[in-house]
Amino acid sequence: MTTLSVKPGQRFTLPDWHTNSHLISADAERQRSASHQVRQEARALRNETNNQTKWDEHDNQTRLAERISSVNRWKETLDKCLADIDAEIDALAKVKEAAEHALQAKNLPLDVSIECLTLRESRRAIDVVRDPVEEELHKEVKVIDKAKRQLQQRVNEAFEQLCLLQEARQQLSCDHRCKMEALEIDRVCLSLSVSSPNISFKVNPTRVPDGSTALDEWEQNSQCNKERAEAEMKASTELREAIVLAIAQTNNELEAQRVATEFALRKRIRDLEKAYDELKWQEQNSLEEIAEMEEDIRCLEEDLRRKTQDLKVAHTRLEIRTYRPNMELCRDQVQYGLTDEVHQLEGTIRALKQKLAESQDALDALYRQLHRIQTDTGYKASSLVLDNKCMDSRRKLVVPAEKFVPEVDTFNRTTNRALKNGQLELA
């Protein structure tokens, strides 16, 4: 006789079944409601952040454009001021030259007056009198001496004023160069967009760089440079109106000083060239070591990638072998071997990472040292240029004025002469 088979296990009541269905439906409704709420909040957040981002970008684009306009206005002001001060330097230099020629021209009248006085000393007896002619000759000598002293004083004042004008021009030129660089940078920033190819994350971009100044200080600096240049130009204009003539000073003491100075300059140039060559040698060695270190780092990174892949293989093998059935799931030699391999690979990877970090630190140190070497090389190159400019400028002391053609601009202090040993030309 057949019997009805009954499924073993716990039996639930019909109300339990209905309750479970209602719970599932309620949970589904609750989850959908929560999901809908999250979606609505996400959409609101997206809209809000998109609007905020667009407005922030628009505001900063406007600020950049206004800043470029402000810097450009100052650049144009400095352009005009530079042109004015260059014209004033040229005018004062010409007046100084005229004063020197006039001072030299006073030598002949003085010689004639002295000659006349000497001749009159040959008078005899009662004719040796202090007559009006002798008085006028002595007065003439005094007048000529006084004129020469006054002219010499004016020549010295003109030279000092030229130095002050050049200092003011250098400040204006430096300010002008800085504004040109700032304009270029801000224009690049203004041209950037999300589709630009050279955008990336930066380390601590919101930091305040050392040497940052306030906007008032920036404005005041340019204003001070402009006002100082205008004041020096005004003083130069007044001096030009007061200058009469000038003289060139060439005497034994100046010649001796010139020889001593040029001897010291030549010795200094030799020392600078030796130091420059040593730094270039160190730079070359540093570059070679950096290249080797970078290659070793690439090898370490490649080994680390390979070891990581090997570790993945070992992990995968161990994981797959956990699915062996029943008694086959035994701790055999393969299990021990794979476990040892994992431990060995993990230790290897740790060692490689540590060595990679040490290598990277060493590379960073090499780059820092290279930067120091290159910076000092630049200093040496600049010093060489300046000292060679000094030597070129001092040619005026031995070359006749009518034959002298300066290789260095007297006021702008620039040269096109290249340094020895392929040294970089500095303006």
C-alpha atoms as one frame of an Amber mdcrd trajectory, in Angstrom:
protein
   0.000   0.000   0.000   1.455   3.300  -1.055   1.744   6.222   1.350   1.878
   9.974   0.667   5.390  11.306   1.143   5.643  14.308   3.409   8.440  16.848
   2.978  10.429  16.864   6.164  11.140  20.119   7.971   9.312  22.996   9.578
   5.863  23.953   8.323   4.644  27.577   8.328   1.079  28.712   8.676  -0.790
  30.588   6.000  -0.831  33.817   8.039   2.938  33.568   8.326   3.114  33.261
   4.572   0.929  36.349   4.065   2.883  38.296   6.689   6.151  37.497   4.962
   4.790  38.664   1.607   3.558  41.925   3.157   6.939  42.483   4.818   8.751
  41.942   1.541   6.437  44.373  -0.239   6.794  46.972   2.529  10.581  46.650
   2.497  10.599  47.034  -1.271   8.442  50.167  -1.020  10.688  51.585   1.698
  13.864  50.844  -0.265  12.427  52.417  -3.418  11.430  55.492  -1.456  14.877
  55.764   0.091  16.475  55.276  -3.330  14.218  57.952  -4.814  15.177  60.348
  -2.016  18.889  59.707  -2.609  18.472  60.213  -6.346  16.670  63.502  -5.831
  19.339  64.700  -3.398  22.069  63.645  -5.833  20.418  65.538  -8.684  20.017
  68.626  -6.517  23.652  68.354  -5.439  24.777  67.974  -9.047  22.805  71.000
 -10.141  24.035  73.073  -7.216  27.682  72.082  -7.625  27.583  72.518 -11.408
  26.157  76.014 -11.039  28.625  76.883  -8.302  31.542  75.562 -10.366  30.491
  77.455 -13.463  30.034  80.705 -11.543  33.345  80.279  -9.737  35.113  79.653
 -13.034  33.356  82.620 -14.622  34.268  84.863 -11.694  37.892  83.786 -11.813
  37.993  84.225 -15.596  36.719  87.767 -15.044  39.241  88.370 -12.278  42.050
  87.078 -14.494  40.972  89.337 -17.353  40.787  92.335 -15.011  44.167  91.471
 -13.534  45.693  91.192 -17.021  44.210  94.570 -17.893  45.583  96.125 -14.697
  49.082  94.672 -15.178  49.021  95.674 -18.850  48.183  99.269 -17.914  51.144
  99.349 -15.572  53.337  97.780 -18.270  52.386 100.524 -20.700  53.098 103.134
 -18.021  56.517 101.557 -17.425  57.142 101.448 -21.187  56.640 105.187 -21.407
  58.703 105.778 -18.262  61.532 103.620 -19.648  61.485 105.544 -22.918  61.575
 108.841 -21.014  64.431 107.763 -18.754  66.414 106.405 -21.727  66.007 109.770
 -23.446  67.063 111.556 -20.262  70.124 109.304 -19.865  71.124 110.011 -23.444
  70.559 113.782 -23.018  72.514 113.916 -19.739  75.373 111.884 -21.240  75.612
 114.338 -24.155  75.568 117.350 -21.813  78.241 115.702 -19.670  80.380 115.123
 -22.763  79.939 118.767 -23.781  80.961 119.852 -20.280  84.093 117.705 -20.476
  85.100 119.269 -23.812  84.521 122.732 -22.362  86.611 121.941 -19.321  89.450
 120.750 -21.538  89.134 123.918 -23.570  89.938 125.948 -20.426  93.522 124.652
 -20.429  94.668 126.879 -23.271  93.407 130.113 -21.682  95.006 129.128 -18.411
  98.340 128.385 -20.105  98.214 131.717 -21.883  97.475 133.565 -18.630 100.310
 131.841 -16.807 102.648 132.471 -19.726 101.744 136.138 -19.644 102.387 136.365
 -15.927 105.747 134.606 -16.381 106.745 136.956 -19.135 105.821 139.926 -17.020
 108.139 138.710 -14.297 110.982 139.676 -16.607 110.272 143.307 -16.096 112.961
 145.273 -14.358 113.274 148.075 -11.829 110.369 150.343 -11.428 108.365 148.574
 -14.134 107.913 145.651 -11.809 104.663 146.984 -10.485 101.319 145.481  -9.583
  99.431 147.228 -12.299  95.831 146.608 -13.443  97.074 144.225 -16.152  98.766
 141.990 -13.612  95.724 142.178 -11.387  93.485 141.237 -14.271  95.798 138.351
 -15.227  95.716 137.028 -11.654  91.975 137.514 -11.623  91.737 135.644 -14.940
  93.683 132.727 -13.533  91.416 132.663 -10.488  88.327 132.847 -12.651  89.576
 130.009 -14.876  90.466 127.891 -11.834  87.089 128.570 -10.293  85.361 127.704
 -13.564  87.318 124.461 -13.836  86.451 123.535 -10.261  82.805 124.275 -10.880
  82.830 122.323 -14.144  84.608 119.400 -12.502  82.019 119.405  -9.752  79.250
 119.394 -12.348  80.916 116.504 -14.200  81.026 114.496 -10.977  77.403 115.338
 -10.265  76.506 114.273 -13.802  78.261 110.943 -13.327  76.508 110.349 -10.008
  73.204 111.334 -11.564  73.799 108.891 -14.442  74.344 106.135 -11.876  71.137
 107.096 -10.104  69.272 107.204 -13.410  70.629 103.805 -14.350  69.623 102.373
 -10.980  66.132 103.770 -11.456  66.083 102.352 -14.991  67.178  98.941 -13.757
  64.367  98.948 -11.211  61.904  99.955 -13.918  63.311  97.340 -16.280  63.132
  94.644 -13.624  59.572  95.647 -12.785  58.747  95.697 -16.506  60.214  92.207
 -17.039  58.302  90.873 -14.051  55.073  92.315 -15.387  55.732  90.808 -18.816
  56.234  87.403 -17.204  53.152  87.870 -15.037  51.110  88.821 -18.105  52.289
  85.729 -19.954  51.466  83.500 -16.981  48.026  85.012 -16.444  47.246  84.785
 -20.152  48.169  81.110 -20.088  45.922  80.656 -17.039  43.111  82.501 -18.817
  43.412  80.175 -21.820  43.163  76.993 -19.734  40.020  74.920 -19.803  38.933
  71.393 -18.952  39.988  70.318 -22.448  43.500  71.710 -22.136  46.135  68.960
 -22.500  48.485  70.215 -19.782  46.195  70.304 -16.751  46.895  67.986 -13.810
  46.724  67.699 -10.034  49.430  69.623  -8.196  50.959  69.186  -4.764  49.469
  71.696  -2.308  48.377  74.195  -4.965  46.645  76.470  -2.434  49.841  77.220
  -0.541  50.991  80.816  -0.221  54.429  80.989  -1.919  57.328  82.503  -0.021
  57.818  86.143  -0.901  54.176  86.755  -1.736  53.082  90.370  -1.463  49.782
  92.088  -0.912  48.024  93.903  -3.731  48.689  97.255  -2.060  52.387  96.432
  -1.832  52.419  95.456  -5.516  50.755  98.717  -6.495  52.993 100.733  -4.172
  56.156  99.082  -5.544  55.380 100.038  -9.144  54.255 103.495  -8.044  57.478
 103.981  -6.070  59.594 102.840  -9.036  57.750 105.251 -11.319  57.939 108.145
  -8.847  61.628 107.531  -8.209  62.352 107.483 -11.950  60.369 110.682 -12.415
  62.187 112.313  -9.501  65.592 111.290 -10.906  64.599 112.557 -14.354  63.501
 115.869 -12.823  66.796 116.150 -10.937  68.664 115.256 -14.133  66.789 117.945
 -16.063  67.715 120.540 -13.430  71.319 119.313 -13.475  71.502 119.530 -17.277
  70.329 123.116 -17.057  73.081 123.841 -14.493  75.950 122.018 -16.246  78.327
 124.108 -18.383  81.287 121.916 -19.444  83.415 118.906 -18.361  86.913 117.450
 -18.408  88.399 114.006 -18.737  90.574 113.000 -15.840  93.662 111.071 -16.825
  96.593 111.149 -14.396  99.212 108.782 -13.068  97.248 107.937  -9.963  94.208
 106.914 -11.997  96.436 104.961 -14.376  98.008 103.116 -11.465  94.587 102.381
 -10.046  93.400 101.247 -13.465  96.305  98.818 -13.765  95.748  97.488 -10.246
  92.006  97.115 -10.804  92.454  95.351 -14.140  95.046  93.038 -12.617  92.571
  92.123  -9.861  89.814  91.705 -12.428  91.926  89.346 -14.550  92.791  87.254
 -11.514  89.145  87.150 -10.495  88.096  86.069 -13.986  90.637  83.205 -13.896
  89.298  82.053 -10.526  85.710  82.237 -11.777  86.542  80.269 -14.925  88.234
  77.560 -12.867  85.247  77.330 -10.517  82.854  77.323 -13.488  84.704  74.439
 -15.168  84.680  72.443 -11.929  80.942  72.966 -11.533  80.310  71.928 -15.137
  82.294  68.734 -14.490  80.275  68.047 -11.363  77.069  68.736 -13.276  78.026
  66.240 -15.988  78.845  63.575 -13.400  75.594  64.254 -11.578  73.627  63.920
 -14.810  75.309  60.592 -15.538  74.563  59.323 -12.023  70.953  60.502 -12.327
  70.590  58.629 -15.612  71.962  55.447 -14.052  69.764  55.844 -10.959  66.671
  56.391 -13.092  67.475  53.259 -15.078  67.914  51.276 -11.840  64.598  52.643
 -10.566  62.902  51.525 -13.760  64.422  48.064 -13.291  63.255  47.972  -9.669
  59.761  48.995 -10.695  59.714  46.347 -13.414  60.904  43.677 -10.933  58.255
  44.853  -8.489  55.564  44.503 -11.138  56.783  41.020 -12.043  56.919  39.966
  -8.399  53.415  41.325  -7.893  52.208  39.237 -10.812  54.030  36.186  -9.381
  52.328  36.815  -6.037  48.963  36.989  -7.776  49.674  33.643  -9.419  50.604
  32.063  -6.080  47.528  33.547  -4.378  45.330  32.294  -7.201  46.805  28.818
  -7.015  46.263  28.652  -3.275  42.693  29.924  -3.611  41.827  27.474  -6.405
  43.254  24.540  -4.437  40.903  25.300  -1.547  38.110  23.942  -3.734  39.578
  20.424  -3.872  36.862  17.915  -2.767  36.763  15.929   0.426  39.980  14.176
   1.288  41.748  15.761  -1.656  41.836  18.970   0.377  45.064  17.981   2.063
  48.092  20.008   3.103  50.494  18.483   0.643  53.937  19.629  -0.408  52.388
  21.850  -3.033  50.407  23.644  -0.329  53.523  24.151   1.773  55.513  25.199
  -1.279  52.919  27.736  -2.425  52.654  29.125   1.114  56.397  29.507   1.327
  56.383  31.110  -2.112  53.759  33.643  -0.988  55.763  34.516   2.120  58.945
  34.734   0.090  57.323  36.930  -2.547  55.769  39.190   0.080  59.163  39.637
   1.710  60.737  40.240  -1.683  58.120  42.843  -2.556  58.649  44.603   0.774
  62.396  44.638   0.176  61.931  45.890  -3.390  59.542  48.629  -2.239  61.956
  49.701   0.473  64.853  49.748  -1.972  62.715  51.597  -4.507  61.899  54.229
  -1.894  65.587  54.508  -0.973  66.495  54.814  -4.654  63.855  57.475  -5.178
  65.152  59.397  -2.141  68.654  59.148  -3.550  67.410  60.344  -6.934  65.623
  63.273  -5.301  68.819  64.140  -3.459  70.728  63.956  -6.744  68.234  66.296
  -8.380  68.470  68.709  -5.454  72.246  68.682  -5.671  72.076  69.120  -9.460
  69.837  72.138  -8.944  72.344  73.598  -6.504  75.178  72.976  -8.972  73.264
  74.508 -11.871  72.257  77.499  -9.755  75.839  78.102  -8.673  76.987  77.627
 -12.277  74.550  80.343 -13.281  75.962  82.576 -10.596  79.499  81.955 -11.833
  78.492  82.555 -15.446  76.775  85.809 -14.476  79.830  86.899 -12.508  82.071
  86.103 -15.479  79.857  88.157 -17.765  79.836  91.058 -15.353  83.613  90.955
 -14.835  84.226  90.759 -18.585  81.873  93.685 -19.040  83.955  95.539 -16.487
  87.088  94.739 -18.500  85.394  95.922 -21.685  84.190  99.098 -20.001  87.689
  99.831 -18.721  89.014  99.885 -22.285  87.834 103.489 -22.309  90.697 104.283
 -19.932  93.411 103.262 -22.437  91.729 103.764 -25.852  91.480 107.328 -27.143
  87.944 108.648 -26.887  87.674 109.312 -30.627  88.692 105.694 -31.416  86.773
 103.971 -28.650  83.824 101.846 -29.735  82.310 100.209 -26.638  81.463  96.538
 -26.789  79.252  97.038 -23.751  76.429  99.563 -23.541  77.594 102.131 -20.987
  74.192 102.365 -19.390  72.345  99.155 -20.235  75.368  97.019 -19.287  74.659
  94.383 -21.934  77.033  92.545 -24.218  76.912  90.079 -27.084  80.283  88.580
 -26.360  80.097  84.865 -25.623  81.944  83.288 -22.720  84.780  80.857 -23.201
  84.294  77.084 -23.142  80.766  77.370 -24.518  79.461  79.236 -21.494  75.937
  80.528 -21.850  75.493  84.153 -22.864  73.725  86.218 -20.221  71.943  89.477
 -20.922
